[in-house]
Amino acid sequence: MVASQILGYCRPGFEADAGLELQTRAAEHGFYGYFKAERLSGFYLFECPQSLQPLFKRLALTQLIFTRQWLQVLAHYDNLSKDDRLSDLTDSFAELPVISEVRVEHPDTEDGKELSRFCRKFTVPLRQALKQRKLYQESKGLTCLFAFFVKSTGCYLGITPMNNISPLPGGIMRLKFPAESPSRSTLKLDEAFLTFIPEKEREERLRAGLNAVDLGACPGGWTYQLVRRGMFVQAVDNGLMAESLMGSGQVTHFQEDGFKFKPRKKNIHWLVCDMIEQPQKVARLMAQWVSDDWCKEAMFNLKLPMKKRFESVLECLAIIAEVLPGKLELSAKHLYHNRDEITVHLKKQEK
């Protein structure tokens, strides 16, 4: 049994960034360890000489930027029987609390995707095995059991408190690309709204009639998400906007530099920005808009360098804290539809 490991899922290629982030955040809570990561594997392992179970009570998954899902590893199987994998896994059942949900998952890699059909079929037998041992109570349990297959005969078995997991399979939000949108970047803002704005608050905070500004708007992928929700948008970009958006009657196009643009009135609720620029420069601009009350909320992407991406994120967050020293609502995530960037949501904390 392994009692001092956490396994985290991430986008392939970001294993070291995700591992370093968890290592850093764990140390802030007094858990000192190290991470191991194989590039392009889609996951990492964090090891610590202490029991890591208490860390799940002190650190929320939503506070981690690069980790999609995580679990406390109970056992690692590297040579499961292809004829009877389930019997091998039940060796670990004596260590389990009451389980309320079962997830059988795999890395978000090409090799991992080949396991998807098997994982779907294996979920029901695993759940049934737990029920037979009276370890599964959907209405009473507080723990999710994960069987994370890295190959057909290799699996990590682990648990996570139900209140500290992603509700999404694999921690991934899959969205359908709207044919009316002028670019696929539209999915980034759609996912961001669904991730950062609680469902019960969306009707108010994303309502029709709000005013918004989109810096670096062309051809209009992010503007599309604002327009389809009924907002009025000031689209700022030296390029051309999609004619379909200009014909909506909800978009005013300003052919200006997004870093020099200033709103004519302080009636902007949403500022959104997906400009390809140095992340530190964008972070300072966004924080300044919020600080000057030019907008109530900002949603923006930070394009990260190829190396030291987590360090770059820390620098950007420090810039935001410098410009906005008061209490903030700030969330950041490496979303599924992002690539070499993270999305940040920023607003002043209401008094």
MIBAVO-199061 format. One record per residue (C-alpha): residue number from 1; residue in one letter; chain; y, z, x. Coordinates in steps of 0.05 Angstrom, whole numbers, plus 5000, padded with zeros to 4 digits. Example, Ala and Ser with C-alpha at 12.3 -4.5 7.8 and 13.67 -1.06 7.14 Angstrom:
BEGIN
+-----+-----+-------+------+------+------+
!   n ! res ! chain !   c2 !   c3 !   c1 !
+-----+-----+-------+------+------+------+
!   1 !   A !     A ! 4910 ! 5156 ! 5246 !
!   2 !   S !     A ! 4979 ! 5143 ! 5273 !
+-----+-----+-------+------+------+------+
***
This chain:
BEGIN
+-----+-----+-------+------+------+------+
!   n ! res ! chain !   c2 !   c3 !   c1 !
+-----+-----+-------+------+------+------+
!   1 !   M !     A ! 5000 ! 5000 ! 5000 !
!   2 !   V !     A ! 5070 ! 4983 ! 5023 !
!   3 !   A !     A ! 5121 ! 5035 ! 4998 !
!   4 !   S !     A ! 5182 ! 5017 ! 5039 !
!   5 !   Q !     A ! 5196 ! 4943 ! 5026 !
!   6 !   I !     A ! 5241 ! 4906 ! 4978 !
!   7 !   L !     A ! 5229 ! 4832 ! 4965 !
!   8 !   G !     A ! 5289 ! 4791 ! 4942 !
!   9 !   Y !     A ! 5292 ! 4720 ! 4915 !
!  10 !   C !     A ! 5348 ! 4674 ! 4936 !
!  11 !   R !     A ! 5367 ! 4601 ! 4942 !
!  12 !   P !     A ! 5327 ! 4568 ! 4998 !
!  13 !   G !     A ! 5368 ! 4567 ! 5061 !
!  14 !   F !     A ! 5405 ! 4631 ! 5044 !
!  15 !   E !     A ! 5350 ! 4680 ! 5063 !
!  16 !   A !     A ! 5387 ! 4710 ! 5123 !
!  17 !   D !     A ! 5451 ! 4718 ! 5082 !
!  18 !   A !     A ! 5416 ! 4753 ! 5026 !
!  19 !   G !     A ! 5376 ! 4797 ! 5073 !
!  20 !   L !     A ! 5437 ! 4817 ! 5113 !
!  21 !   E !     A ! 5475 ! 4833 ! 5050 !
!  22 !   L !     A ! 5421 ! 4879 ! 5024 !
!  23 !   Q !     A ! 5414 ! 4911 ! 5093 !
!  24 !   T !     A ! 5489 ! 4925 ! 5093 !
!  25 !   R !     A ! 5492 ! 4951 ! 5021 !
!  26 !   A !     A ! 5430 ! 4995 ! 5031 !
!  27 !   A !     A ! 5461 ! 5026 ! 5093 !
!  28 !   E !     A ! 5523 ! 5044 ! 5052 !
!  29 !   H !     A ! 5476 ! 5086 ! 5009 !
!  30 !   G !     A ! 5440 ! 5118 ! 5068 !
!  31 !   F !     A ! 5380 ! 5072 ! 5072 !
!  32 !   Y !     A ! 5375 ! 5043 ! 5142 !
!  33 !   G !     A ! 5327 ! 4986 ! 5154 !
!  34 !   Y !     A ! 5322 ! 4913 ! 5173 !
!  35 !   F !     A ! 5306 ! 4848 ! 5139 !
!  36 !   K !     A ! 5255 ! 4793 ! 5155 !
!  37 !   A !     A ! 5266 ! 4722 ! 5130 !
!  38 !   E !     A ! 5235 ! 4655 ! 5140 !
!  39 !   R !     A ! 5286 ! 4599 ! 5131 !
!  40 !   L !     A ! 5276 ! 4556 ! 5068 !
!  41 !   S !     A ! 5224 ! 4604 ! 5040 !
!  42 !   G !     A ! 5267 ! 4625 ! 4981 !
!  43 !   F !     A ! 5257 ! 4699 ! 4992 !
!  44 !   Y !     A ! 5266 ! 4755 ! 5043 !
!  45 !   L !     A ! 5237 ! 4824 ! 5057 !
!  46 !   F !     A ! 5277 ! 4887 ! 5072 !
!  47 !   E !     A ! 5239 ! 4943 ! 5107 !
!  48 !   C !     A ! 5259 ! 5015 ! 5114 !
!  49 !   P !     A ! 5223 ! 5078 ! 5139 !
!  50 !   Q !     A ! 5247 ! 5115 ! 5076 !
!  51 !   S !     A ! 5221 ! 5106 ! 5006 !
!  52 !   L !     A ! 5265 ! 5053 ! 4974 !
!  53 !   Q !     A ! 5253 ! 5073 ! 4902 !
!  54 !   P !     A ! 5317 ! 5115 ! 4898 !
!  55 !   L !     A ! 5359 ! 5055 ! 4921 !
!  56 !   F !     A ! 5347 ! 5021 ! 4854 !
!  57 !   K !     A ! 5384 ! 5079 ! 4821 !
!  58 !   R !     A ! 5444 ! 5073 ! 4868 !
!  59 !   L !     A ! 5452 ! 4999 ! 4877 !
!  60 !   A !     A ! 5454 ! 4948 ! 4820 !
!  61 !   L !     A ! 5427 ! 4877 ! 4827 !
!  62 !   T !     A ! 5493 ! 4853 ! 4798 !
!  63 !   Q !     A ! 5528 ! 4881 ! 4860 !
!  64 !   L !     A ! 5488 ! 4834 ! 4905 !
!  65 !   I !     A ! 5517 ! 4765 ! 4914 !
!  66 !   F !     A ! 5460 ! 4725 ! 4945 !
!  67 !   T !     A ! 5399 ! 4759 ! 4913 !
!  68 !   R !     A ! 5375 ! 4730 ! 4847 !
!  69 !   Q !     A ! 5319 ! 4780 ! 4833 !
!  70 !   W !     A ! 5287 ! 4839 ! 4870 !
!  71 !   L !     A ! 5227 ! 4884 ! 4869 !
!  72 !   Q !     A ! 5200 ! 4944 ! 4906 !
!  73 !   V !     A ! 5136 ! 4920 ! 4939 !
!  74 !   L !     A ! 5073 ! 4960 ! 4924 !
!  75 !   A !     A ! 5022 ! 4914 ! 4956 !
!  76 !   H !     A ! 5016 ! 4848 ! 4992 !
!  77 !   Y !     A ! 4954 ! 4805 ! 4984 !
!  78 !   D !     A ! 4946 ! 4747 ! 5032 !
!  79 !   N !     A ! 4875 ! 4724 ! 5017 !
!  80 !   L !     A ! 4861 ! 4731 ! 4942 !
!  81 !   S !     A ! 4797 ! 4704 ! 4914 !
!  82 !   K !     A ! 4810 ! 4638 ! 4880 !
!  83 !   D !     A ! 4754 ! 4655 ! 4832 !
!  84 !   D !     A ! 4779 ! 4724 ! 4812 !
!  85 !   R !     A ! 4850 ! 4739 ! 4834 !
!  86 !   L !     A ! 4859 ! 4790 ! 4778 !
!  87 !   S !     A ! 4804 ! 4836 ! 4803 !
!  88 !   D !     A ! 4837 ! 4839 ! 4871 !
!  89 !   L !     A ! 4905 ! 4856 ! 4841 !
!  90 !   T !     A ! 4877 ! 4912 ! 4798 !
!  91 !   D !     A ! 4864 ! 4952 ! 4862 !
!  92 !   S !     A ! 4938 ! 4969 ! 4859 !
!  93 !   F !     A ! 4941 ! 4991 ! 4787 !
!  94 !   A !     A ! 4930 ! 5065 ! 4804 !
!  95 !   E !     A ! 5000 ! 5065 ! 4835 !
!  96 !   L !     A ! 5034 ! 5038 ! 4772 !
!  97 !   P !     A ! 5078 ! 5073 ! 4721 !
!  98 !   V !     A ! 5077 ! 5050 ! 4649 !
!  99 !   I !     A ! 5097 ! 4976 ! 4648 !
! 100 !   S !     A ! 5140 ! 4945 ! 4594 !
! 101 !   E !     A ! 5145 ! 4873 ! 4620 !
! 102 !   V !     A ! 5104 ! 4828 ! 4665 !
! 103 !   R !     A ! 5133 ! 4772 ! 4708 !
! 104 !   V !     A ! 5089 ! 4724 ! 4747 !
! 105 !   E !     A ! 5137 ! 4683 ! 4790 !
! 106 !   H !     A ! 5143 ! 4640 ! 4853 !
! 107 !   P !     A ! 5197 ! 4619 ! 4903 !
! 108 !   D !     A ! 5247 ! 4566 ! 4882 !
! 109 !   T !     A ! 5220 ! 4516 ! 4932 !
! 110 !   E !     A ! 5182 ! 4451 ! 4926 !
! 111 !   D !     A ! 5118 ! 4486 ! 4947 !
! 112 !   G !     A ! 5134 ! 4544 ! 4900 !
! 113 !   K !     A ! 5144 ! 4498 ! 4841 !
! 114 !   E !     A ! 5073 ! 4473 ! 4849 !
! 115 !   L !     A ! 5052 ! 4544 ! 4830 !
! 116 !   S !     A ! 5092 ! 4546 ! 4766 !
! 117 !   R !     A ! 5036 ! 4523 ! 4720 !
! 118 !   F !     A ! 4987 ! 4573 ! 4749 !
! 119 !   C !     A ! 5039 ! 4629 ! 4744 !
! 120 !   R !     A ! 5050 ! 4615 ! 4670 !
! 121 !   K !     A ! 4975 ! 4617 ! 4656 !
! 122 !   F !     A ! 4964 ! 4680 ! 4697 !
! 123 !   T !     A ! 5016 ! 4722 ! 4660 !
! 124 !   V !     A ! 4973 ! 4736 ! 4598 !
! 125 !   P !     A ! 4910 ! 4758 ! 4635 !
! 126 !   L !     A ! 4951 ! 4804 ! 4679 !
! 127 !   R !     A ! 4985 ! 4835 ! 4618 !
! 128 !   Q !     A ! 4917 ! 4843 ! 4583 !
! 129 !   A !     A ! 4889 ! 4879 ! 4644 !
! 130 !   L !     A ! 4946 ! 4928 ! 4641 !
! 131 !   K !     A ! 4936 ! 4939 ! 4567 !
! 132 !   Q !     A ! 4862 ! 4954 ! 4578 !
! 133 !   R !     A ! 4882 ! 5010 ! 4626 !
! 134 !   K !     A ! 4936 ! 5035 ! 4578 !
! 135 !   L !     A ! 4990 ! 5017 ! 4629 !
! 136 !   Y !     A ! 5028 ! 4969 ! 4584 !
! 137 !   Q !     A ! 5074 ! 4993 ! 4529 !
! 138 !   E !     A ! 5128 ! 4943 ! 4513 !
! 139 !   S !     A ! 5169 ! 4991 ! 4470 !
! 140 !   K !     A ! 5164 ! 5052 ! 4514 !
! 141 !   G !     A ! 5159 ! 5029 ! 4586 !
! 142 !   L !     A ! 5219 ! 5028 ! 4633 !
! 143 !   T !     A ! 5190 ! 4986 ! 4689 !
! 144 !   C !     A ! 5178 ! 4912 ! 4701 !
! 145 !   L !     A ! 5116 ! 4890 ! 4741 !
! 146 !   F !     A ! 5124 ! 4829 ! 4785 !
! 147 !   A !     A ! 5069 ! 4787 ! 4815 !
! 148 !   F !     A ! 5106 ! 4741 ! 4863 !
! 149 !   F !     A ! 5060 ! 4686 ! 4888 !
! 150 !   V !     A ! 5080 ! 4652 ! 4953 !
! 151 !   K !     A ! 5016 ! 4611 ! 4954 !
! 152 !   S !     A ! 4955 ! 4605 ! 4910 !
! 153 !   T !     A ! 4920 ! 4661 ! 4947 !
! 154 !   G !     A ! 4981 ! 4701 ! 4970 !
! 155 !   C !     A ! 5019 ! 4749 ! 4926 !
! 156 !   Y !     A ! 5068 ! 4808 ! 4929 !
! 157 !   L !     A ! 5058 ! 4859 ! 4874 !
! 158 !   G !     A ! 5119 ! 4902 ! 4859 !
! 159 !   I !     A ! 5160 ! 4939 ! 4807 !
! 160 !   T !     A ! 5233 ! 4945 ! 4787 !
! 161 !   P !     A ! 5268 ! 4988 ! 4734 !
! 162 !   M !     A ! 5280 ! 4947 ! 4672 !
! 163 !   N !     A ! 5354 ! 4964 ! 4673 !
! 164 !   N !     A ! 5363 ! 4934 ! 4743 !
! 165 !   I !     A ! 5332 ! 4865 ! 4739 !
! 166 !   S !     A ! 5356 ! 4796 ! 4721 !
! 167 !   P !     A ! 5333 ! 4778 ! 4650 !
! 168 !   L !     A ! 5325 ! 4706 ! 4672 !
! 169 !   P !     A ! 5258 ! 4678 ! 4697 !
! 170 !   G !     A ! 5265 ! 4676 ! 4773 !
! 171 !   G !     A ! 5336 ! 4700 ! 4765 !
! 172 !   I !     A ! 5355 ! 4628 ! 4750 !
! 173 !   M !     A ! 5400 ! 4603 ! 4693 !
! 174 !   R !     A ! 5381 ! 4532 ! 4676 !
! 175 !   L !     A ! 5433 ! 4493 ! 4637 !
! 176 !   K !     A ! 5433 ! 4423 ! 4608 !
! 177 !   F !     A ! 5485 ! 4376 ! 4636 !
! 178 !   P !     A ! 5531 ! 4352 ! 4579 !
! 179 !   A !     A ! 5536 ! 4277 ! 4580 !
! 180 !   E !     A ! 5610 ! 4280 ! 4560 !
! 181 !   S !     A ! 5630 ! 4317 ! 4624 !
! 182 !   P !     A ! 5660 ! 4275 ! 4680 !
! 183 !   S !     A ! 5623 ! 4312 ! 4735 !
! 184 !   R !     A ! 5562 ! 4357 ! 4746 !
! 185 !   S !     A ! 5608 ! 4412 ! 4774 !
! 186 !   T !     A ! 5619 ! 4431 ! 4701 !
! 187 !   L !     A ! 5553 ! 4470 ! 4702 !
! 188 !   K !     A ! 5582 ! 4517 ! 4754 !
! 189 !   L !     A ! 5638 ! 4542 ! 4708 !
! 190 !   D !     A ! 5592 ! 4543 ! 4647 !
! 191 !   E !     A ! 5542 ! 4587 ! 4686 !
! 192 !   A !     A ! 5599 ! 4630 ! 4712 !
! 193 !   F !     A ! 5626 ! 4645 ! 4642 !
! 194 !   L !     A ! 5556 ! 4662 ! 4617 !
! 195 !   T !     A ! 5543 ! 4706 ! 4678 !
! 196 !   F !     A ! 5607 ! 4745 ! 4685 !
! 197 !   I !     A ! 5633 ! 4751 ! 4613 !
! 198 !   P !     A ! 5590 ! 4797 ! 4569 !
! 199 !   E !     A ! 5564 ! 4763 ! 4507 !
! 200 !   K !     A ! 5600 ! 4811 ! 4460 !
! 201 !   E !     A ! 5667 ! 4794 ! 4493 !
! 202 !   R !     A ! 5661 ! 4718 ! 4497 !
! 203 !   E !     A ! 5688 ! 4705 ! 4428 !
! 204 !   E !     A ! 5753 ! 4740 ! 4447 !
! 205 !   R !     A ! 5760 ! 4723 ! 4521 !
! 206 !   L !     A ! 5739 ! 4650 ! 4515 !
! 207 !   R !     A ! 5770 ! 4636 ! 4447 !
! 208 !   A !     A ! 5804 ! 4572 ! 4424 !
! 209 !   G !     A ! 5879 ! 4570 ! 4433 !
! 210 !   L !     A ! 5882 ! 4605 ! 4500 !
! 211 !   N !     A ! 5923 ! 4573 ! 4556 !
! 212 !   A !     A ! 5889 ! 4557 ! 4622 !
! 213 !   V !     A ! 5904 ! 4526 ! 4690 !
! 214 !   D !     A ! 5853 ! 4486 ! 4730 !
! 215 !   L !     A ! 5873 ! 4479 ! 4803 !
! 216 !   G !     A ! 5840 ! 4420 ! 4838 !
! 217 !   A !     A ! 5818 ! 4395 ! 4770 !
! 218 !   C !     A ! 5800 ! 4321 ! 4780 !
! 219 !   P !     A ! 5761 ! 4288 ! 4753 !
! 220 !   G !     A ! 5755 ! 4346 ! 4703 !
! 221 !   G !     A ! 5687 ! 4379 ! 4705 !
! 222 !   W !     A ! 5717 ! 4449 ! 4699 !
! 223 !   T !     A ! 5772 ! 4427 ! 4652 !
! 224 !   Y !     A ! 5717 ! 4401 ! 4606 !
! 225 !   Q !     A ! 5688 ! 4472 ! 4598 !
! 226 !   L !     A ! 5757 ! 4498 ! 4578 !
! 227 !   V !     A ! 5771 ! 4440 ! 4530 !
! 228 !   R !     A ! 5704 ! 4445 ! 4495 !
! 229 !   R !     A ! 5720 ! 4518 ! 4480 !
! 230 !   G !     A ! 5786 ! 4497 ! 4448 !
! 231 !   M !     A ! 5834 ! 4518 ! 4504 !
! 232 !   F !     A ! 5898 ! 4483 ! 4526 !
! 233 !   V !     A ! 5894 ! 4464 ! 4599 !
! 234 !   Q !     A ! 5945 ! 4449 ! 4654 !
! 235 !   A !     A ! 5903 ! 4407 ! 4701 !
! 236 !   V !     A ! 5932 ! 4406 ! 4771 !
! 237 !   D !     A ! 5909 ! 4353 ! 4821 !
! 238 !   N !     A ! 5938 ! 4293 ! 4857 !
! 239 !   G !     A ! 5878 ! 4252 ! 4834 !
! 240 !   L !     A ! 5863 ! 4222 ! 4766 !
! 241 !   M !     A ! 5834 ! 4259 ! 4706 !
! 242 !   A !     A ! 5779 ! 4230 ! 4662 !
! 243 !   E !     A ! 5809 ! 4191 ! 4604 !
! 244 !   S !     A ! 5763 ! 4226 ! 4555 !
! 245 !   L !     A ! 5796 ! 4293 ! 4571 !
! 246 !   M !     A ! 5867 ! 4265 ! 4570 !
! 247 !   G !     A ! 5852 ! 4237 ! 4501 !
! 248 !   S !     A ! 5834 ! 4305 ! 4474 !
! 249 !   G !     A ! 5907 ! 4325 ! 4467 !
! 250 !   Q !     A ! 5891 ! 4392 ! 4501 !
! 251 !   V !     A ! 5905 ! 4372 ! 4573 !
! 252 !   T !     A ! 5970 ! 4365 ! 4611 !
! 253 !   H !     A ! 5961 ! 4334 ! 4679 !
! 254 !   F !     A ! 6006 ! 4355 ! 4737 !
! 255 !   Q !     A ! 5998 ! 4311 ! 4798 !
! 256 !   E !     A ! 6015 ! 4366 ! 4847 !
! 257 !   D !     A ! 5986 ! 4406 ! 4904 !
! 258 !   G !     A ! 5946 ! 4464 ! 4875 !
! 259 !   F !     A ! 5972 ! 4511 ! 4929 !
! 260 !   K !     A ! 6045 ! 4496 ! 4910 !
! 261 !   F !     A ! 6039 ! 4493 ! 4835 !
! 262 !   K !     A ! 6072 ! 4548 ! 4794 !
! 263 !   P !     A ! 6064 ! 4558 ! 4719 !
! 264 !   R !     A ! 6126 ! 4548 ! 4677 !
! 265 !   K !     A ! 6110 ! 4607 ! 4633 !
! 266 !   K !     A ! 6070 ! 4672 ! 4641 !
! 267 !   N !     A ! 6024 ! 4656 ! 4583 !
! 268 !   I !     A ! 5962 ! 4635 ! 4623 !
! 269 !   H !     A ! 5898 ! 4672 ! 4607 !
! 270 !   W !     A ! 5849 ! 4634 ! 4652 !
! 271 !   L !     A ! 5860 ! 4607 ! 4722 !
! 272 !   V !     A ! 5800 ! 4567 ! 4747 !
! 273 !   C !     A ! 5793 ! 4534 ! 4815 !
! 274 !   D !     A ! 5739 ! 4494 ! 4851 !
! 275 !   M !     A ! 5781 ! 4466 ! 4908 !
! 276 !   I !     A ! 5748 ! 4446 ! 4973 !
! 277 !   E !     A ! 5788 ! 4490 ! 5020 !
! 278 !   Q !     A ! 5780 ! 4547 ! 5069 !
! 279 !   P !     A ! 5753 ! 4605 ! 5029 !
! 280 !   Q !     A ! 5803 ! 4655 ! 5057 !
! 281 !   K !     A ! 5860 ! 4610 ! 5035 !
! 282 !   V !     A ! 5832 ! 4603 ! 4964 !
! 283 !   A !     A ! 5819 ! 4678 ! 4959 !
! 284 !   R !     A ! 5891 ! 4695 ! 4977 !
! 285 !   L !     A ! 5918 ! 4644 ! 4927 !
! 286 !   M !     A ! 5875 ! 4671 ! 4871 !
! 287 !   A !     A ! 5893 ! 4743 ! 4885 !
! 288 !   Q !     A ! 5967 ! 4725 ! 4887 !
! 289 !   W !     A ! 5963 ! 4693 ! 4818 !
! 290 !   V !     A ! 5932 ! 4755 ! 4789 !
! 291 !   S !     A ! 5979 ! 4801 ! 4827 !
! 292 !   D !     A ! 6040 ! 4763 ! 4801 !
! 293 !   D !     A ! 6013 ! 4765 ! 4730 !
! 294 !   W !     A ! 6012 ! 4689 ! 4728 !
! 295 !   C !     A ! 5943 ! 4695 ! 4695 !
! 296 !   K !     A ! 5900 ! 4749 ! 4664 !
! 297 !   E !     A ! 5834 ! 4726 ! 4693 !
! 298 !   A !     A ! 5813 ! 4680 ! 4749 !
! 299 !   M !     A ! 5746 ! 4645 ! 4761 !
! 300 !   F !     A ! 5740 ! 4609 ! 4826 !
! 301 !   N !     A ! 5692 ! 4583 ! 4879 !
! 302 !   L !     A ! 5695 ! 4599 ! 4953 !
! 303 !   K !     A ! 5665 ! 4545 ! 4997 !
! 304 !   L !     A ! 5627 ! 4580 ! 5053 !
! 305 !   P !     A ! 5616 ! 4558 ! 5125 !
! 306 !   M !     A ! 5547 ! 4538 ! 5150 !
! 307 !   K !     A ! 5542 ! 4601 ! 5193 !
! 308 !   K !     A ! 5560 ! 4674 ! 5180 !
! 309 !   R !     A ! 5568 ! 4663 ! 5106 !
! 310 !   F !     A ! 5561 ! 4736 ! 5087 !
! 311 !   E !     A ! 5613 ! 4755 ! 5139 !
! 312 !   S !     A ! 5660 ! 4702 ! 5110 !
! 313 !   V !     A ! 5650 ! 4732 ! 5040 !
! 314 !   L !     A ! 5668 ! 4801 ! 5066 !
! 315 !   E !     A ! 5732 ! 4773 ! 5097 !
! 316 !   C !     A ! 5751 ! 4740 ! 5031 !
! 317 !   L !     A ! 5739 ! 4804 ! 4992 !
! 318 !   A !     A ! 5782 ! 4842 ! 5042 !
! 319 !   I !     A ! 5839 ! 4792 ! 5031 !
! 320 !   I !     A ! 5835 ! 4802 ! 4956 !
! 321 !   A !     A ! 5837 ! 4878 ! 4965 !
! 322 !   E !     A ! 5897 ! 4871 ! 5010 !
! 323 !   V !     A ! 5936 ! 4828 ! 4960 !
! 324 !   L !     A ! 5912 ! 4869 ! 4901 !
! 325 !   P !     A ! 5906 ! 4941 ! 4925 !
! 326 !   G !     A ! 5899 ! 4970 ! 4854 !
! 327 !   K !     A ! 5836 ! 4976 ! 4812 !
! 328 !   L !     A ! 5803 ! 4910 ! 4799 !
! 329 !   E !     A ! 5747 ! 4879 ! 4760 !
! 330 !   L !     A ! 5715 ! 4836 ! 4813 !
! 331 !   S !     A ! 5646 ! 4803 ! 4811 !
! 332 !   A !     A ! 5616 ! 4751 ! 4856 !
! 333 !   K !     A ! 5550 ! 4713 ! 4854 !
! 334 !   H !     A ! 5515 ! 4656 ! 4888 !
! 335 !   L !     A ! 5499 ! 4621 ! 4822 !
! 336 !   Y !     A ! 5440 ! 4574 ! 4812 !
! 337 !   H !     A ! 5486 ! 4514 ! 4804 !
! 338 !   N !     A ! 5525 ! 4531 ! 4867 !
! 339 !   R !     A ! 5507 ! 4503 ! 4934 !
! 340 !   D !     A ! 5546 ! 4525 ! 4996 !
! 341 !   E !     A ! 5594 ! 4568 ! 4955 !
! 342 !   I !     A ! 5598 ! 4630 ! 4914 !
! 343 !   T !     A ! 5634 ! 4641 ! 4848 !
! 344 !   V !     A ! 5682 ! 4699 ! 4839 !
! 345 !   H !     A ! 5711 ! 4729 ! 4776 !
! 346 !   L !     A ! 5775 ! 4770 ! 4784 !
! 347 !   K !     A ! 5821 ! 4808 ! 4737 !
! 348 !   K !     A ! 5862 ! 4871 ! 4738 !
! 349 !   Q !     A ! 5827 ! 4931 ! 4709 !
! 350 !   E !     A ! 5857 ! 4949 ! 4642 !
! 351 !   K !     A ! 5892 ! 5016 ! 4639 !
+-----+-----+-------+------+------+------+
***
